[in-house]
Every structure is written in C-alpha cells, then in structure tokens.
C-alpha cells in the first residue's frame, strides 16, 4: 500500500486506530504505522558484523563500506569484482539454532543496485541437505529489493545465502534478511507480535498473535479464529465514531469489525450491509444499516457516527441512513475481527484500517477522511 495522498485524516477526538499502510514517509520504517508481520531476521546484524564473510570465501573480491546508511539505517556495502565471485553471508554457517529452520520455507531478501550499467545478479540459498536454489535478477542503478524463497531440507547443519555477481563490476547492497515464510519489511533482529501494528495515538499496544497474514505480508482475517484484542481504551460513552476500510465477500452474518464487551458497541457487516449498534441494558438497536451492499469483495470505507441522539451510516463518503437513537455505552475491552470474547462472529477478509473516535464526526469530516483514503486504497 502507498503513502497518504490528498487531505489528511481528521485527528480530533481519535482514541484508537491502526493503519496497515505506510506512515508519513515511505522510506523510514520508524514512521510506518504498520511495521510488518512478526518475524525473525536470521541475518540479524545487518552488514555490521559476522554475516558478511571477509577473506578467501570472497574468491579474491574485497568488500568495502560506503559512508552513510540506507533508508533503514543499516550500512551500505560495496562489492567490487572483475569476474564471477560469490558473496557469502552469515559466515557460511548460521550461528542460530538451525533446528528452528528444519524443513521450513524461508525467504532471502536484499537491496541491490549496480553503480554502472544494467547487469544480472544471482541469489542463492544453500543448505547441506537439499542443496542450492538460485534465481537471477536484472539489477539497475537504483536500489530495489530482491527476494527468493526456498524450502530447506530436514535438520540442516549448514545454511548460507550468497550473491553471485556474474557480470562483474560493482554492486551496492544493504539490509540482507533471511526469514521464515514470505518476505516482510526489513527488521534488524526480531519484530514481535506487539511491534507490528502501531496504534495511531501510540497509547495502546496491538497484539497480532491471532491474526493471519497474506502473501504480501499484510494482516488479514480468516473468518474462523482471527481477532485482535485492543483492551479498554475508554474515552467514549454517549458520542463516538467507528471507521474502517474493509473488504469482505462471504461467510456468516455479523462479521464484526469492532466489538466491545457486554453493553458496548458493535460495528459490523451483517446481511451484506454495514451495521452499527450496541448491546446490554441500554442498547442502541441494531437497525442502523447501509443501503449499499458491501459484501462484494471490494474495498469500502465505512463509518458509523453516534452523537447521543442519532446514528448515521456512511459508505464510501456517502450518508446512507440516519436514525434517531439513544443510549450511553460502557467502554470495555475492545476487539477487532470477532465478538467480545473472540469466540464467534469472525470477520473474513481484510481490515487495513480501523479507528474509533470519542465524538461524532461531521459529514464534512467523514468525507475528508474518505478523500484521504480513496486513492490510497483504490476504493
């Protein structure tokens, strides 16, 4: 997903939110509200230590380091050789416990560029049980991330990755990464389940331990057991706004996007329509529906506002229903993607953005947010 385009989102009254796209800057991971799926980089010390082999294993090529850092604040290395040679990473044998990689699908990724003309560069992953896997890529004079995947053999005792500079000349590289599964954004070490999605207010830890991830490393919800526990954020009672960018196409009714404990809010897709209500002793009736069917496998922007006397439902920036309602909510532990206990009413599909405000946004503010997201998410 790209960076923000157009108007900025409304921030006044925001009490919780996550955004799995990029933040204010596409090049610095520290600015992204979505850092990437939880993962471990088995080449965990970048180019600063033992994982770039010096000496004879370079077959005569001598690595040097340029001044300055990459966009991930890791050193940029320069590999200068006049013929075919190999750059071995991680000192031939990984120092980690190799049993954790037995029979695993792994991905090696690295940023590469050539300092002169276009040329072919090879990448290899090797283990001493299943042997080599190799791919070749055309590398230009602009840094690009290249990756390859391999299924490792059972119980290997040696694993390494390498770059084959088959056309000679000079290549620059940075941010090498070897991880289980599909490639994810670079991390120099380990990205924990609470380091993945960052609360837009930076006041709440979001744990993605029970969320699935698609082939591009984006979080997704499988409709069977995926949800995110948010905890009690407070800050709302008789006014609120629920907002989401979502995509769903099938599954049971009551596909909950944001749900609280007993007596709290439910923001959901039911009977193929966006729906908002609450439960408990003083509920807002679940009779607040969009007129548009949103169960179509396309991304939509959905908003429900409650100002203490009216519920308004918006789909893709358009006000679709207004209903007179009353009731104060009791803030409790919130969940994204399921009912309040994480046992049913699971959302199936994508929820790249979910937000909660402690006030009712105006129609102008709802449309401002929609205009912020529509091009970015291709709504």
N, C-alpha and C positions, 0 to 999 in steps of 0.2 A: 504494500500500500504506500501511497506517496505522502508528501508533506501537505500541510494545510494550505489551501488556496482560498482566496476571497476573504470575506468578512471573518473576524474572529468569533469564537463561540461566546455566548453570554456566560459570565463567571459569577455574577452577583447571586448570592444565596446557594451556590453549589456546596453540597455537603459530602458528596461521594461521587466518584466516577472513575471509569477506566477507559482507555482508548488504545487499541492494539495496533494502531498505525504508528507513524513516526511523530516525534515531537516537533519542536520549533526548528531543529536543524537535522538534516538527513545524514550528516557525516559523523556526528559525535554520538556514540551510544548513550552517553550520560544524559543527553537531552531527550531521549525517547521515553515515552510512557510505556512502551512495550519493548522490553529488552531482548525478548526471545524465549523460546521454551527452556525449561530446566535442562541443563546438560553439563557434561564434564569435558573439558578440553584435555586430552591425554598428551598434548604438546603444550604443557601448561605454563611454560616460562618464556613464551614468545621467542624472540631471537636473542634474548639477553644471556642465555646460559647454555646448558649442555645439549640442547636439541638441534643445534647446527654443528655438524661434525667438522672439525678442522683437520688439516693434515692429509695423510695418504688416501683416505677414503674419498677425497675430492678429486682423485686421479690427476693431480697437478694443478687444479684450479684453486685459487685462494680467495676466500670470501672477504669482503671489506664492508664496512658500515658507513653509510652516509650520515651527515649531520641531520638532526631533526627527527620528528616522529610522524607516523602515519595518522590518519584520522582517528584511529583507536588508541593513540598514544603508545604504540609499540614501535620499536626501531625498524627502519627500512634497511634491508640488506641488499648489497650489490654482488652479483655473481658474474665474474668476468672470465671467460674461457674461449679459446680459439677453436675448440673442437668439441666432439661429443664427450660429455662427462656427466657425472651424477652428483647431485647434491643430496646427501643423506640427512634425514632429520632424526633427532632424538637419539643420537649416539648409537645407532644400529639396533640396540635393544631398549625397549621401553622400560623405564625404571618402575612403572606402576605394576600392580598385581595383575598379571596377564590373564588370570582365571576369569576376571570380570569381562573380558573380551572374547572368551571362547565361543565360537560359532555365532558371533554377533555380526549383524550388518553394521558396518562403520562407514563414515564419510571423511575423506581428507579434503580440506579446502585451504586455499591460499590466494592472496592478492599478488598478481603478476603484471609486469609491463616490460617492454623492450625499450631500451634507450635510443634505438635507431629505427630500423625498418621492421615491418611485419615479419614474424617468423613463427615456426612451430615449436612448441614446448611440450614435452611429455610429462605426465604424472604417473607415479606408480605407488601401489600399496603392496607390501610383501609380508607374508608370514611363512614360517618354515614348515607348515602343514599343507596349505593349499597353494603356495607359490605366489607368483606375481599376477596382478591385474594392472593394465596400462591403458591410458587414454592419451590422445594428443589434442592440443588446442592451439588455435591461431591467436597469438598474443600481440597486441598493438602497443603504441607508445603511451597509452592511457591505462592507469590501474583498473583492472577488473578482477572480480573474484571468480576463481575456477574451482570446481569440485569434482570428485569422483567417489563412487560407492563400491564397496567390496564386501562379500560375505567371508569372514575369516574362517579358518579351519578350527577343528576342535582342539582345545588345550595347546595353543602355540606357545613356544618358549622364546621366539624371536619375532618381532614385528617392527617394521620401519616403513617410512614413506620417503619419497625422493622426487626430485625434479631432474628431468633429462633435457638438457639444453642442446637438442640435437642439431640446431643450426648455428651453434657457436655464438660469439658476440656477448653482449652484456644484457642481463636481465636484472630487474629490481624486484624485490619481493618483501611482503610483510604479512603478519597475522596468520601464521600457519595454525591449523586446527585439525585434530583428529577426534571424532566423537561417535557415539553410537547413533544409529538411525540416520534420518535425513539431516542435511546441513541446516544450521541455525545461525543467527547473528553471532559474530565473534565474541568470545569471552576468554580472558587470560586466566584460566583456572576453572572454577565451578560456578554455575548460575543456579541458585537454589530455587525451590518452588515459590518462595516468597519474594524472589528478585525478578520475577518475570513481568507481571503486570503491576504498574505503579499507579496508585491512587492519584487522581488529578489534583486533589487537595494535599497530597503527601501526608495524610494524617492516619491512614488505615492500611494495615498490611493485607494484601490479597494473596491467598494461597491457592495455586492452581494444581495442587496434588491430584484432584479428582476431575481434571479436565483433559480431553483428548486434544491432539494436535494433528493438523492435516499435513500433506506432503510438502507444503511450503513453510512449515513451522508455525503457522497461525493457530491460535486456540479455536477449538470447535466443540460442539456439544452433541453427543451421540444419541440422545433421546432415551437412554436406558439407565444410566447411573452417573452422569456428569453434572456437577454443580460447583459453585464457588461460594464458600462461606465468607461473608463480609463482616459479620459481627454487628454490634449495636452502635450505629453512627449517631443517633439522636438528631436533634435539630429540626424536627418537623412534627406537627401534630394536626392542626386544622388547616394547613396550607402545604402544598407540595407540588412538584412536577416530576414525573417519571419520563425518561427519554431513552431511546435505544435506536441503534442501527442494527437491523436484523435480517436474516434470511432463513426461511423455513418452507417446507413443501409437503411434509407428510407426518404421520404419527398421530398419537392420541390427542383429544381435546385438552384444553388447559395446559398449553405449552408455556410454562411460566418463564418470564424473563427476569423479573424482580419480585421477590416474595418475602414477606416478613412473618414473624411469629403470630400466634393467635391474637386477633384484634388489630392486625396490621395490614398493610397494603398488598395487593396482588396486581401486577402489571403483566399481561399475558396475551397469548394468541389463542382464541377459542372459537370453534366453528368457523375457522378460516378468517376471523376478523380480530382486529386489535381490540382489547378489552381492558377495563380498569375497574377496580372495586376494592372492597376490604371485607374483613371477617371479624367475628367477635360480637361483643354486646351492643355496640353502636355502629353497625356496619354501613358502608356506602354500598348500595345494592350493585350487583354485577349486571347492570343493564345499561352500560355505557360502552357502546360498540361503534366501531368504524363502519362506514357503508362500503368501503373498498375491501375486497378480498385480498389478504396479504399472504395467503398460504400458497404462493405461486413459484417458489424457488428463486425469487429475485430479491435484491437488497431493497429495503424500505427504511425510511426514517419515521419512527413512531413516537408520539408524545401524548401524555395524559396530564392535564393540569387540574388541580382542585384548589379553590380559593375559599373554602368554608361554606359555600352555598351552591356552587356549580362545578360540574365535571365537564371538561372539554377534551375531545379526542381529535388529534391531528394525524394525518398520514401524508408524508412527503410534502409538508408545509401547508397543507390544505385543512381547514377546520371542517370536520365531518359530522360532529354531533355535539350538542350542548344539552345537559340535563341538570335540573335542579336537584341537588343532593345536600345532605348534611351528615355530620359525624366527625368526631375527633379520633385520630389514630393514636395508638400506644406504641411508640417506637420500640422495636425489639431487635433480635438478631436477624439480619437480612441474608438472603441467599440469591444468587444469580443462577438461573437454569433449572430450578426444581421447586417443589413445595418447601414449606418452612423447615421440614425435618430432613430434606434430602432423600425422601423415600418414594416419591411419585411425582406425577405431573412434570416430567422432564422435558426440557426444550430440546428439539432436534434441529440442528443447523448451525448457523454462525451468528455470534453476537459480538461483533468487533468493537462496539461501543455501548456502554450502559452508564446512565447518570441519574442522580437524584438531587433535586433542589428542595430547600426548605421553604419555598414560596411558589406561587403560581406564576409562571412566565406569561407575559402578554403575547398576543398573536404576533406582534412585531418581533419579539424576542425569539419565538418559536421559528418564525420564518428566517430570522438571522442565522440561527443555528442550522436550519436546513440548508441555507445557501452556503454555509461553511463546509458542509459535508457532501453535498450532492455531487459535485465534480470529483471530489477525492475518492468517494466510494462508488462512483458511477451509478448513482440512483436515478 
